[in-house]
Amino acid sequence: MQTNLSLMPQLCANPWFGALPLRERRLMLSQSEMIRLRPGEMLFRQGDPPGNLYALVQGSLKMSTLSEDGKEAILVVLESGTWFGEISLIDHQPRTHDATALAQAEVLVLPRTVFDHLMKSNAFARAIAAMLAARIRLLYGIVEDATLRTTRARIARRLLLLARGDATMSAHIRPKVPVSQEALAMMLGITRQTLSKELKLLMEQGAIRLGYGYIEVLSAAQLQTYSERG
């Protein structure tokens, strides 16, 4: 119990969790259990029954789905500090996507019974509503990008989202985005070749630098300009 409470400063870096009343934050941490996942290990699968609420403490997870022909689509990459899994707890429907560890991961598991108790708190219920609203806005933006914007604009916009933590949505842009080119192509639903061509252009313009397993944002202003061109 004490170990989980010691995570308070780290998890409060997430704006959503940090804005909760202290009583709710302490209850969530004290009633959670820590589990560890190996790279490639699944936390839950699409279609699984509703389970618990989760917080990613260390590592990264991908939320993805597979088509009948085995093609994978990555919707979002979750990073440390993100709470997730609330949808099935609210509508009591099966899990919507697979959750898989991309690297060694530590995850807090908050039991459904505790979540249901917390939902009786107006402050917590409003916070969950705000979390859902933010994620709906994010998904609407992704759909809009896929239907209305050029490939280059979509890449620039997604890199800016990832630089803010994607699902976490920090107010600050960090320079290194921990995403592989393969994963980014899956997120955007484009081929690796198409992505490579566009990233090369962005690199030549001084907007980004490519690294092993990450993309460094050298000029957020340039990416913002490209994101607004179509």
N, C-alpha and C positions, 0 to 999 in steps of 0.2 A: 504493500500500500504506500509506504513512504517513498519507495523508488518512483512510483508513478507520480506522486505529488511533486517530486523534485523536477519533473518535466515541465512544470508550469511556465517558467520563463521561456523555454524553448518553444512551446506550443502557442504561447501568447504572441509570438511573432506573426501568427496568422491573424489578420484583422478580424475575421469572424469570431474566432474563439476568444481573442483578447477583449472583444467588446461585451462578452457575456458577464453577468454579475459574478462576483467571486464565489458566491455560494454554489452556483451551478457548475462553475469550472472545477471547484474542489470535489464536488460530488461525482462529476464525470471521470476525473482522474482516479479518485479513490476506489471507484467501483469497476474500473476497467482492468482487464488482464492483458499482459504483454505476450504476444506470440512472435515467432521469427520464421521468415520464409526464405527458402533458397532461391537462387536465380532460376526463373522458369516455373517456379511453384505457383499454383493457383490458390487464391484466397477464396474465391467462389466462381461458379460457372453460370453462364446465361441459362435461365430456366430453373435455377435452384430456388427453393422456397425462401421467403423472407427470413432473415437471420438477425444480425446485430448491426450496430453503428460502429464505424471504424475510424481510427486516426492513424495516419502514416507518420511514424516517428523518425524513421531512418530509411534511406533508400528511395526507390521509385517503383511505381506500379503503372501498368498500362491497362486502360479500360478499352476492350476491343470486342469485336464480333467476327464470326466466320460465316462466309457464304456457303451454299451447298457444294460448290466446287472447290472449297478449301481456301479461298482468297480471304485474307485478313484485312479488316479495316480498324485502324486505331482511332478512337474518338478523342481520347485525351490521355496525357501522361500525368499522373499524380505525383507530387513531390512532398517532401517532409513538411508536416504542419497541416496537411489537408484532412478534414473530416469528410467522410463519404459513406454511402450505403443507405441514405435516408429515404430514398424513393420507395423501396419495397416495404419499409417500416410504416410508411404513411398510407399507401394504397393496398397493402397486404397482397400484392401480386408478386410473381416470381422475379428473380433478378433479371435485369434488362441486358447485362453484358458480362463478359468474362473479366475478372480482375487478376492479373498475373504479375508477379515480381520480375522486374527487369534486372535487378541486382539483389544482393543480400538486403533484406528488408525487416524492419521491426514495426509491428502494428499493434496498436491498442484496440482491444475488443470491448465495446460497451454493450452489455446485455440488453436485449429488447425490453425486458421488464423495467430496467432503469430508464431507458429512453421513453417508454410510455408514462412513467412517473414524472419525468422532466417535462413532458408535453403538457402537463397540468399547470405548469408555470407559464404565465403570460409572456414573460421576458424570453423564455426559451422557445416557446411556440412562435413568437414573432421573429426570433433569430432564425429558426428553421425556415419560415416563410421567406425571409430575406435571402437565405442561402439558395432556395429553390428559384427565386426570382432572378438572382444573379446568374445562375446556371442556364435558365431559360434564355436570358439575354445573350449569353455566350453561344448557345446552340442556334438561336435565330441568326446571329451574326455569321456563324459558320455556313448555315444554309444559304444566306444571302450571298456570301462570298462565292460559294460553289455555283450559283446560278447567274450571277450578274457581273462578276469581276474576272479580269484576266488572270492567267496563271501566275504571272509575276506579282501582281497585286495580292493575290491570295497567299503566296509564299511570304511576302513582306509582312502582311498582316498577321499571319500565323507565327512568324518569328517574334514579332512584337508581343503577341499574347504569351508565348513561351518565355520570353524574357521577363515577364511579370509573374511567371509561375503558372500560367494557363488557368487551372482550376482555382489556384490560390489568389490570383489577381492582386499582387502587391502593387503599391503605388510607385515603387521604384523599379527601374529597369536594371537588371544585373547584366554584366558584359558577356558572361559565358552561359550559353543555353545548352544544357546537358541532353542533347538529342542526336541520335545518329541520322545520317541521310536516309537510310532505309526506313526508319520509323517516321521521319518527316514526310516521306513520299506516301506512306500508308495513311497518315493523318489526312493528307490532301487528296488522296485518291488519284494520284498521278504516277507515271512510271519513274523509275530511278533515273533513267536517261534524261527525261524532261527536266526533272529536278536538278540534276547535275549541271545541265546547260544553263539554267536560270541562276543557280548559285554561283557559277563561274562568272557570269556577268555582274552580279552583285559584288563579288569579290574584286573584280577588275575596277569597279567604281568606288572601291574603298568603303563599302557599307558593312561588309562582314569579313571574317577570316575563318577558314575551315580548319578544324582540328580533329583529332582522333576521338570520335564519340561525342563531339560537341561542336557548336557553331558560335563563334565570338562576334558579338555585335560591336562594330567599331563606330558606327554612326546611326543612332536611332532616328535622327532627323532625316537621313537619306531613306531609310526604310519607310518612315512615315510618308515621305513624298511619293515613293513607289506605291504604297498602299492606297493612295488617294487617286491614282491615275486611271483607275478602271475597276 
